[in-house]
């Protein structure tokens, strides 16, 4: 076993002495040591319940003959970090999580790992660590939050963001905002729509790294505790059979994940995280694949913010296995792949029919014939940018308008609130990428302001930052190359005409190549807004791009 180096033989006596100091008996030291990477904390709603998941996993490991040993992983709540300097630190924690987990699991040679993530960067960070370490690993998330209920309608965190904007433009009262505030997030768990955290938890299941139900069983259900116990028992099988993450996360597993991503209508941030996880598996996941997969994958789900359904309803309708079973009828999945269940995808999805054909539509009656995400290219984004097509109004699928240019999120937000953005405009927010921000902030506040101001069906927003999974509307992010490295988005001037055609996957500023070249000669790089500490080091070492934020 991997742990033999600290448990077996006379040379390991000093290490055994320290294991005894933990309270471990000789009998325990002779068993497989299982690291439980717990993301429990008391500031993130998606993580406040992970101590209960942790205890259930420990019971499962013990029942199956292993010794569970807990160590921590950090997690940032994007919602709490939103709208201030803290958001610059959100994406960078993904690398911190991967690096620190790698350090802990290498310094202490566990025989297997159980990862307990739940929120936006925490899930991909731990998947990256699992791929990098490549020792038997299984995931069990903290689970999604239940939707809030207000006047008989289900609501979520994103409704609160839009309510703030509605208040600022005089559409609703402060009392109404307070009602949203108190009813939108009624339980622990990751926010209740198909936002980034739930997108990545669902895709973890698709990749084969989480047991069935990992992405959809609500945080407050006892069923999740049973799932955690099963995960604790199953890690012992993975250790026994020496099934490692890279045996599961092969290239076709990532193609399966992209396919189900399109069917579910996941967060655009999945286009940021899947390539980074693949990179740790030494797999090149070209963003160009997204459109070819989307072209043949129907969108079967309209979960919040794209529609009125929530993760709890997806769970009741059959969950991820039902979506995979339905999509497999088109021959779009490789179902021969191994998963953490020890079985193939084909074996896992067998017999899992859709239980509610409105929440999960059939391939004969999809919400749209194409997938939920599109990658656009053109002279504004030569290397690509990403839009959540399933959350865009039909009338905004093709849009031409005048550029309103801002060099930070705050300036754009103020202009929206002050009524300076008009129907037909294209808001451009730049210098918010991995290097330029630094940190690639989410732009949920500006998009919520546009929606709340009643401009969601007439104004587009383009940024080299990224968008929250809670974003809806014609929001186009991850523009690459970013402004900070001289991407063409840095050359756009106030009043330029921008043409977006999501149906054709194109995005262009209607300026001649000669004019762009002339502007480039005058362009001067800008210093990052933060020049000290971890973010400054991150900005110097991160690669820039729409798939980006992978450290060199």
N, C-alpha and C positions, 0 to 999 in steps of 0.2 A: 504494500500500500504506500501511497505518497507520504503518509504520516510516519512511516517506519523510521525516517531519518531523525525524528524527535521522540520516538517511543520504543525503539528496539535496540538492544545491544548495550555493551558497557559504555560506549562513547556517548550514548544519549542520556546517561545518568543525570547530568546537569539540567537537561531539558525536562526530564521526568520529575525532577525535584520541583521545578516551577509549575508543572502540570498538577503535582500534588498540592501545591500552594493554592491552586484554584479549587481544591476540594475533590479532585478526581481520584477515584480509587484505581488500584492496579487493574481491576476488571474492566473499568471504563477505558483506561489507557490502552488496553489491548484490542479495543474495538475501533471501527472506522470513525474518524473525527469529521464531523460535518459542520462547516461554517454556515451560519445563518446571518445573512447580510440584511440587517433590519434598518429600515428608513424611518422608524418611529420618531416623531418629534411632536412638540406641542404648539407649533405655529402654523402648520399646514393641515387644513381640514381633511385632506386625503390621507394623512399619515397619523392622525391622532388615535386611530383604532388599530394601528399595526402591531401594538403590543399584544393584542388578543390574537392576531394572525400568527405572531411570533410564538406565542405559547402553544397554539394548536400545531404548528409545524414541529416544535420541539417534542410534543407528545407523539407525533407521527414518526419522527426519526427514532425516538426511544423504543416505540413499539416494534419497529423493524430492525432493531439491533444496533443502532448507531448512537453516537454521543453528540448531541447538539451543542454548539458553542456560538454565542451571539457576538457579532461586532457591528458597528454602525456605518451607515452611509448618510450623507447630508441630502437635503432636498429643499428647494425654494418653491414657495407658492407664487406662481406667476400673477395671480390675481392681486395678491397683497403687494407684490413688487411693481405692479403696473403704475405707470404715470409719474414715476420719479426715478432718481438715479439708480435705485435698486434693480430696475429692469435690465440695466446694462450688465448686471451680474448673473442673470438667469441662465442664458445659454452657456456661458463659460463654466457653470457648475457641472455640465455634462462631462467635460474633460476632467474636472476635479474628482468627480464621482468615479469615473473609470480608473483614473490614476491611483486614487487612494485605495480602492478595492483591490486593484492589482497588487499594490504594495502590501496590504494586510494579508491577502491570500497567498502571497509568495513568501513573506517573512514567517508565516505560520502555515506550514504545508498541510492544509486540509485535504481530505480524500474526496470531498464533494462539497458543493455549495447550494444553498437555497436562497434565492434572491427575493426580497420583499420590497418591491417598489410601489409607487402609485402615481406620481405626478410627472409633469411635462418632460423635464430633462433627466429625472431620476430613472425612468424606465429605459430610455436609450443609453444612458450612461452605464447602467448595470449590464445591459446587453452587450455593449462594447467591451466591458471588463470580462464578461463571460467568454466572448470570442477570443480575446487576447490571452486569457489564462488557459482556456481549453482544457478544463478539468470537468468531470461530470457536474452538471448544473441544471436546476429547474427553477422556474419562476412561479410565484403566486402573489398577485397584486392585492392591494388593500381593498379594491372594489369601488364601483361608482356610487356616487351620492344619489339618493332619490330626488326626483324633481320636486320643486315647490308647487304649491297650489294656491292660486289667487282668483277669487270669484269663479271657481269651477274650472279654471284653465291651468294647465301645467306650465310652469315657468322655470327659468334657470338663472345662473349668474349673469349671462349675457343680457338678459332683460333689464337687470339693474343698470348696467353700463349705458344701455340705450335710454333708460328712464332719466338718467342724469342729463343727457343731451336734450330730451324732451322738456325737462324743467328749464334748462338754460335758455331755450327759445320760446318759453312761455306756453307750451302745450299742456303741461300738467302741473299740479301743485306740489309743493315740498312734502305735504302729507302723503301724496300718492307715491312719491319716491321712497318715503319711509316705509310704506306698506310693502313695496317691492323688496326693499332692503331686508325686512324682517321675515319674508316668506320665500325668498328665492332659493335659499340654501338650507334646507330643513334638517339635514343629517350630516354625519361624517361621510367621507368618501371623495373621490375625484369628481369634479363638476359634471352634472348629470347629462349633458349632451355629448355629441360626437366631437368633442374638443380634443386637444392634443393628447392629454393623459389617457383618455379612454381610447383614442385612436391607436396609441402605441400599445396599450394593454391588449386590445383586440388583435393587433398585428403580431404581438408576441405569441398569441395562441395560434395564429395562422402559420408563423414561422416554425411552430412545433416545439417552442421552449416553455409553454405553459399548458397545463391540463385543460380539458374542455370546461368552459365556464369562467376561465381566468379573466376574460375581458368584460364580462357582462353581469355576473352575479352581484347584486347590490351589496355594498359594504356592511349594511346592517342585518343582512340575512344570516341565519345560523348555517345555511348551506355553504357560505364562504368559509366558515370555521371547519366544516367537514372537508371542503376542498383543500384547505391548508394541511389538515391531517393527512390527506391522501398524498399531497405533494411531499410531505415529510417522509412518508413510507416509500414513495416512488423514487426519491433520490437514492435510496439504498439499492434499488434495482439497477439504477443507472450506474452506480459505483461498481456493483457486482459484475455488470456486463461491460463496463468501461465504455459507456456511450457518452461521447463528449459533444460540446456545442457545435464544433465544426463538422461533426458527423451529421448533425441535424440542419444547421444553417449553411446549406450548400447553395449554389447559385439559383437553382430552380426553386428553392424555398423563398428566396427574395423575389423571384418573379411571381410566385404564388401570392406573396404579400402585396406586391404592387397591384395584382389583379383584384384581390379582395378589397384593397384600398379603394379602387375605382368603384367596386360594387357597393361599398358602404358609404362612400362620400366622406372620407376621413379628412382630418386637418391637413392643410398644405404643409405643416411642419413635418409630416411624415416624409416629404420629399427632401427634407434636410437631414432627418435622422437615419432613414434606411440606408442611404449611401455611406454614412459614417460607420454604421454597424457592419455593413458589407466590407468596408475598408479594413476593419479589424480582422475580418475573416479572409483577408487578402483576395477579395473579390471586387472587381470594378463594376459598379452599378451605374451605368450611364443614364443620365436623366432623359436622354432621347427615347429610352424605352417606354417612358410614361405615356406618350401620345399613341404609340403603336399598340400598347396594351389597352389604353382607354378606348381606342377606335373600335375594338371588338368586345369590350366588356360593358354590359348594360349596368346602369345605376339602379340598384334594387331598393335602396333605403334613403329616406329623407329625414334624417335625425336632426335635432336641434344643433346648430342654428339654421340649417337648410330647410327644416320642416318642423312639424309639431310633435314628433315622437322623440322618446328619450331612451337611454340605455336600458332602463328597467323594462321597457316594452320590447326592446330588441331581445332581451333575455327571455321574456315570456313567449316571444314569437318563435323561439327555437335557437336563438343565439348564433354565434359564429359558425358552428357546425352546420346549421340549416342554410346559412348563406353560402358556405363552401359547397354543400351538397347540391344546391340549386345551380350554382355557377359551373360545377363539374359536369353538368349535363351538356354544356357547350364544348366540352373538351379543352377548357382553358387552363386547367390545373394539372400539375404533375402530382398524382395521388399515390405514387409509389414511394414517396419519401418517408424516411423514418422520423418519428416524433418522440418527445419525452415520455409518452405513454408506453413506449416500447413497441408500439404498433405503427402501421403506416397511416397516412392520411386517409386512404381508401377505407381502412378498417375503422378509423375513428368516425368518419362521417356517414357510414352505412346506416340507412334507416332514419336519418335525421331530417324529417320533412318540415316544411314551413308550417307553423301553427297559426299564423295571422298574416294573411296575404296583403294586408294594407301596410303593415310595419315592414315586412320583407316581401316585396313583390316577386312574382314569378318572372322567369326569363321571357315569357310571352306577353307580359304586361309591365314592363319596367317604367320607372319614372322618366328615364331617357335611355336611348339606345347606346349612348356613350357614357364613359365613366365619369366620376365626380370631380376629377382633377385634370387640368390641362397645363402643359408647358408651352409658353409662347416664345417666339424668337423674332428678331427683326433688328433694325439698326439701333433701337433704344436698348435692346437687351441681346447683344450678339451671342452670348453664351446661355441665354435662357432666363425665364422668370416663371413664376407659378401662380395659378389662380384656382380657387375652389369653384369649379364651373357649376356644381350642383346648387351653390348658394347665390348664384347670379340671376337676377330677373331676366326674363326673355328679351325685353327691350334693350338690355345692356350688353347682350352678347356681341353686338357690333356697335362701336361708339367712336365718334370723332368729336374732339373738343379742344378748347384752348388750355394750354398748360398754365397752372398756377403753381409756382415753384417756391419751395421752402427747404431750408437747409437743416431743419431739425423738426421733431415731432411737435414741440411746444408751439412754435410759430404757426404751424398748420392748424393746430387745434384752436388757437386764439382766433384765427381768421374765420374758421367755421362758426364758432360761437358768436362772432361779431357780425355775422351775416355777409361776409365779404366773398363767399363762394356762391356762384350762380349755377342754375341748371345748365347742363352741357359742359361744364368745366371738367378738367382732368387735374386733380391735385397730385403734385409730385413732391414726395418727401425723400430727401437724399442725405448722404453722409450719416446714415444710420446702419451701415453694414457691419460685418465682423471687425474690420479694421477701423472704419470711419467713426463708428459710434463712440468708442469701440463697444463691441458686445452684441450688436444686431438685435436691438430692442423690438418687441412686439408693438404693433400699431393698432391695438384694439380700441383705444380711446378715440383716435381720429375717425375710424370707420364707424364706431358707435355714434359719434357726433354727426356724421353724415346721415346715418339712418335716422337718428332721433330728430334731425332737422328737416326730415321729409325729402331729402335729396338722394335717397338710396337708389331710386330708379332713373336718375338723371346725371349723377356725378360719379366718375371713376377715381380711384386712388392708386397710385403707383409708388413703390418704394424699394430701396435697396436694403431696407430692414425686412422684417418678417411679420406675419400676421398670426394672431391668436387663432386657435381652433374655433373660438367663439365668434369669429368674424363672419359677416355675411355682406353681400353686395359685390360690386365690381371692384374688388380689392386684389391688386396684383403685386406680389412681393417677391423677395429673393432676387431682385434684378441683378444680373451679372454681366460684365464686371461692375463692381460697386463704384460709387463716385470717388471714394478715397484713393482708388488706384487708377483713376482716370477713365473709368467707364463712361460711355456716352451719356448716361444719365446726368453726369456732371456738366455736360455741355448744353443741356436744355435751357432755353431762355424763356422768361415770362412772355406768354402770348403765342409761343410756338404751337402749331397744330399737331396733336397726337392722335393717331388712328389705331384703335384696338379692334381686332376681329378674333374673338375667341373661337368662333366656328372654323376659322382657317389657321388658328394657332399663330397669329401674327401680332406684332406690336411695333409700331414705327413712329418716329418723329418726322414730320414731313419737311425735312431740311435736306438740301443737297449734300453729297459727300464732300464737295469742295468747301461748303460753309462749315460743316462739322470739322474738317481739317483746319480751317482758319481759326475756329474757336479753340481747338485743341492746342494750337501754338500759343494761345494767350492763357491757357489754363495753368494754374499753379496749385500744387498739392497743399493740403491743410494739415495742421497738427491735430492729432486725436484730441478729443475734449478732455480725456483723462490721461495724464502722462506719468503717474506714479502708481506703484503697487501692482497687484496681480493683473488687473485689466490692461495696464500699459505693457506688461510682458506678454500677455495674451495677444494683443494687437500686433506685436512684432513677430510672433511665431505662427499665427493662424494663417491658413490659406484662405483666399477670398473667393467667393463665388456662390452661385445659387444652391449648389449642393453642399456648401462650404462649412466653415468653422471646423475643419479638421486640422489638428495641430501637426506641424511638420515634424 
